[in-house]
Amino acid sequence: MPESRPASLRPRIEGLSDLIFGLALSIGAIQFLGNAPHTQGQLITDLAAFGFSFLILINVWNRYTTVMSAVPVETTGLIRLNMLLLFLVAIEPYLFNLLVSGTVSSPFLEQSVSSYYGLDIGGMNLVLGYFIYILTQEERGLVPKELVGRLRHNRDSTLLSGVIFVLSAIPALWYFSIFGTPFRIVLWILAFPIAWISRAIEERV
């Protein structure tokens, strides 16, 4: 298989990515329709859960569209990484629904689902971090030099978020809790401030 791909491939990949991100967000909302809340507390919990998933996908989509506008996708390796990222995005609503729906039949399976979810989100961030790393290589000349410093902060925060989610998949972190919340979920929540702090730093660079 040749290593290079025609430039016309980019619009096709961009169209596919927009479709997959749109479907992932839509499916995430539709899944809550089959589990109508019976109390105000349950309604708030469902909205908070959907908001968590929404923030993750929107954050990934925002970085993905920004990065892919400059990253070349004509090589076989980058095309495969791009497809891997879109696959991880596509299965996120399924794993998230299993995690919050309460339909998982055993505590062990619930722990496994949450581990897979952590690996899924971690994988998204690691792939994105690699794409941003490509942009920071000054010899490639993909972005203006004055943007490289900001991109390096973006790269580091994205990779750190990916590592946090991947490490959260360690089984023991599900059984260790803080105020009744599994430490795995605490780590997921802490990943958001990292992204916000990174953006604040980028604006000052």
C-alpha positions as CSV (number, residue, x, y, z in Angstrom):
1,M,0.0,0.0,0.0
2,P,1.5,3.4,-0.9
3,E,2.5,5.6,2.0
4,S,1.0,8.8,0.4
5,R,-2.6,9.7,-0.2
6,P,-4.1,12.4,-2.4
7,A,-5.0,15.7,-0.8
8,S,-8.6,15.2,-1.7
9,L,-8.8,12.6,1.1
10,R,-8.9,15.4,3.7
11,P,-12.5,16.6,3.0
12,R,-13.7,13.0,3.1
13,I,-12.1,12.5,6.5
14,E,-13.4,15.8,7.8
15,G,-16.9,14.9,6.7
16,L,-16.7,11.5,8.4
17,S,-15.3,13.0,11.6
18,D,-18.1,15.6,11.8
19,L,-20.7,12.8,11.3
20,I,-19.2,10.6,14.0
21,F,-18.9,13.4,16.5
22,G,-22.5,14.5,15.8
23,L,-23.8,11.0,16.1
24,A,-21.9,10.5,19.4
25,L,-23.4,13.6,20.9
26,S,-26.9,12.8,19.6
27,I,-26.8,9.2,20.8
28,G,-25.7,10.3,24.2
29,A,-28.8,12.5,24.5
30,I,-31.2,9.9,23.0
31,Q,-30.0,7.2,25.5
32,F,-31.4,9.2,28.4
33,L,-34.9,9.2,26.7
34,G,-35.3,5.5,27.5
35,N,-34.7,6.1,31.2
36,A,-37.1,8.9,32.2
37,P,-36.4,10.4,35.6
38,H,-39.0,9.9,38.4
39,T,-37.7,12.5,40.8
40,Q,-36.1,15.9,40.5
41,G,-32.9,14.5,42.0
42,Q,-32.7,11.8,39.3
43,L,-33.3,14.5,36.7
44,I,-30.4,16.6,38.0
45,T,-28.2,13.5,38.2
46,D,-29.0,12.6,34.5
47,L,-28.3,16.2,33.4
48,A,-25.0,16.2,35.2
49,A,-24.0,12.8,33.7
50,F,-24.9,14.0,30.2
51,G,-23.1,17.3,30.8
52,F,-19.9,15.3,31.8
53,S,-20.0,13.3,28.6
54,F,-20.9,16.4,26.5
55,L,-18.0,18.3,27.9
56,I,-15.5,15.5,27.1
57,L,-16.7,15.1,23.5
58,I,-16.9,18.8,22.8
59,N,-13.4,19.3,24.3
60,V,-12.1,16.5,22.1
61,W,-14.0,17.8,19.0
62,N,-12.7,21.4,19.6
63,R,-9.1,20.3,19.7
64,Y,-9.5,17.7,16.9
65,T,-10.9,20.2,14.4
66,T,-8.3,22.8,15.3
67,V,-5.4,20.4,15.0
68,M,-6.6,18.5,11.9
69,S,-6.9,21.8,10.0
70,A,-3.1,21.8,9.9
71,V,-1.9,18.2,10.4
72,P,-1.3,16.3,7.1
73,V,-3.5,13.1,7.0
74,E,-2.1,11.8,3.7
75,T,0.1,9.1,5.2
76,T,-1.1,5.6,6.1
77,G,0.0,5.9,9.7
78,L,-1.9,9.2,10.4
79,I,-5.0,7.9,8.6
80,R,-5.0,4.9,10.9
81,L,-4.6,7.0,14.0
82,N,-7.4,9.2,12.7
83,M,-9.6,6.2,12.3
84,L,-8.7,4.9,15.8
85,L,-9.6,8.3,17.3
86,L,-13.0,8.3,15.5
87,F,-13.6,4.7,16.7
88,L,-13.0,5.7,20.3
89,V,-15.4,8.6,19.9
90,A,-18.0,6.4,18.4
91,I,-18.0,3.9,21.3
92,E,-18.0,6.6,24.0
93,P,-21.8,6.9,24.2
94,Y,-22.2,3.1,24.5
95,L,-19.7,2.8,27.3
96,F,-21.0,5.9,29.1
97,N,-24.6,4.6,28.9
98,L,-23.6,1.3,30.4
99,L,-21.8,3.2,33.2
100,V,-24.7,5.4,34.2
101,S,-27.8,3.4,33.3
102,G,-27.5,1.0,36.2
103,T,-28.2,-2.0,33.9
104,V,-24.8,-3.7,34.5
105,S,-25.5,-6.9,36.2
106,S,-22.5,-7.2,38.6
107,P,-20.1,-5.0,40.5
108,F,-17.1,-6.7,38.6
109,L,-18.6,-5.9,35.3
110,E,-19.4,-2.3,36.4
111,Q,-15.7,-1.9,37.3
112,S,-14.7,-3.3,33.9
113,V,-17.0,-0.9,32.0
114,S,-15.6,2.0,33.9
115,S,-12.0,0.8,33.2
116,Y,-12.8,0.6,29.5
117,Y,-14.3,4.1,29.6
118,G,-11.2,5.5,31.2
119,L,-9.1,3.8,28.5
120,D,-11.4,5.1,25.8
121,I,-11.2,8.7,26.9
122,G,-7.5,8.3,27.6
123,G,-6.9,6.9,24.1
124,M,-8.7,9.9,22.5
125,N,-6.4,12.3,24.4
126,L,-3.2,10.4,23.6
127,V,-3.9,10.3,19.9
128,L,-4.8,14.0,20.0
129,G,-1.6,14.7,21.9
130,Y,0.4,13.0,19.2
131,F,-1.3,15.0,16.5
132,I,-0.5,18.2,18.4
133,Y,3.1,17.0,18.9
134,I,3.4,16.8,15.1
135,L,2.4,20.5,14.9
136,T,5.1,21.5,17.4
137,Q,7.9,20.1,15.2
138,E,9.3,23.3,13.9
139,E,11.1,21.6,11.0
140,R,7.8,20.6,9.5
141,G,6.7,24.2,9.3
142,L,3.0,23.3,9.7
143,V,2.2,26.3,11.9
144,P,3.7,29.8,12.4
145,K,6.6,29.7,14.9
146,E,4.9,32.1,17.2
147,L,2.2,29.5,17.8
148,V,4.6,26.6,18.7
149,G,4.9,27.6,22.3
150,R,1.1,27.7,22.8
151,L,0.8,24.4,21.1
152,R,3.4,22.8,23.3
153,H,1.3,23.7,26.4
154,N,-1.8,22.3,24.6
155,R,0.2,19.1,23.8
156,D,1.4,18.6,27.3
157,S,-2.0,19.1,28.9
158,T,-3.7,16.8,26.4
159,L,-1.1,14.1,27.0
160,L,-1.4,14.6,30.8
161,S,-5.2,14.2,30.6
162,G,-4.7,11.1,28.5
163,V,-2.3,9.6,31.0
164,I,-4.7,10.4,33.9
165,F,-7.6,8.6,32.2
166,V,-5.5,5.6,31.3
167,L,-4.1,5.3,34.8
168,S,-7.6,5.6,36.2
169,A,-8.4,2.3,34.6
170,I,-6.3,0.5,37.3
171,P,-8.9,-1.8,39.0
172,A,-8.0,-0.8,42.5
173,L,-9.0,2.8,41.9
174,W,-12.6,1.8,41.5
175,Y,-12.8,0.3,45.0
176,F,-11.0,3.1,46.7
177,S,-13.4,6.0,47.3
178,I,-13.4,9.6,48.5
179,F,-16.7,10.6,50.2
180,G,-18.4,7.6,48.6
181,T,-17.2,8.5,45.1
182,P,-14.8,6.0,43.4
183,F,-11.3,7.6,43.1
184,R,-11.4,6.7,39.4
185,I,-14.3,9.1,38.9
186,V,-12.5,11.8,41.0
187,L,-9.6,11.5,38.6
188,W,-11.9,12.0,35.7
189,I,-13.3,15.2,37.2
190,L,-9.9,16.5,38.0
191,A,-8.9,16.2,34.4
192,F,-11.1,19.2,33.4
193,P,-9.3,21.8,35.5
194,I,-6.1,20.7,33.8
195,A,-7.5,21.6,30.4
196,W,-8.9,25.0,31.7
197,I,-5.6,25.9,33.3
198,S,-3.8,25.0,30.1
199,R,-6.0,27.3,28.1
200,A,-5.3,30.1,30.5
201,I,-1.6,29.6,30.2
202,E,-1.8,29.4,26.4
203,E,-3.6,32.8,26.3
204,R,-0.7,34.3,28.2
205,V,2.1,32.8,26.1
